[in-house]
Amino acid sequence: MECKKLLSGKIEKYLPLDVFSENVENIVETLAENSPIGLTENGAVAAVVIGYADYYAMNETLAMLRLLAMSQEDVAKSRIVPAEETFAQTRLMINETHGKK
């Protein structure tokens, strides 16, 4: 699925809530092609329905963005270690675990 479509915030299809309720089985079957769908109530968007694949992709993207934000915070607070030092420590830990020196 294209997570870019979801992250753009653009909803191309809207349905009144009562139409969605009456046709929920058919609509759910087509969510792979028609996700996201805006559900309206009294002319205003009340909810958004997305397919599982889009939901999964969106959550994966959000997880990566959270990691990026945490990394930026670490850099801002000078909680960084040079890559060479990190790899040297990692090799040492691996060698100790496997009984090598």
N, C-alpha and C positions, 0 to 999 in steps of 0.2 A: 504494500500500500504506500501511497505517497503521503508521508507525514508533512511535507511542505504544504500541501493543500490544507491540512488541518491547522498548521501553525500560522498560515496566512490569515486565519480568522474569517475566511470567506465561506459563506454558506450559500450554495447554489440552489438548493431546493428547500422550500418551506411548505409545511402542511398544517392546517388547523388541527388542534389537539383532538377534536371529535373525529375527524377523518382518520387520523393516526390510530385512534382507539378502535375504530370500526375495521381497520385493515391491517392491524399490527402484524399478523403472521406473514402476509404478503410483503409488507414493507421490510420486516426483519430479514427475510430471504434475499432482498435486493440491496441490503446495506453495503455489501462488498463493493458494488458499483456506484452507489448513491450516497456514500457517507461524506460528510455529515448532513443531517437533515434537521432543519430548524422547525420546532413545533411552536405554533402560535396559539395564543388565547386572547380573544378580543383584539386581534390585530397586532399584538405585540409578541415578540419572541419570549416564550416562557421556558423553553428547554431545548437542548440539542441532543440528538441521538447519533451515535457513531457505531460503526462496526467494530468487532473485536480486534481485527488486524490493525485497524487505525488506532484504536485505543492502546494496544500493545506498543505500536511504533511511537505514538506520542509519549507514552511513559518512558520508553527507552531514551528518547530525545531529552526529556525533562531530567532524567537521571544524569545524563552526560552534562547538561547545563549546570546542574547542582555541583557536580564534581569540578567543573571549570570555575564556578564561583568560589568553591572551597580553596582551590589552588591559587586563585587571585588573592584571596584573603591571606593565605600562607606567605605569599610573596610580599604583600603589603606589610606584614608583621615580621618580616625577615626570618621566617621559619623555613629556611631553605638550606639544602646541602648540595655541594657540587656533584654532578653525575658520577664523576670518577670515584669519589668517596663512597657514594651509595653503592656502586657496582662492586667496589672492593669489599665493603662490609657484607654484601650479599654473597660474594664468592666465599668469604671466610665462613659465614654461617652455613653455607652448603657443604663446604669441606669438613667442617666440624660435625655436621649431622651425618655425613657419610664416612667419617673416620679418616679423612685425608688431611694432610698438612701442606 
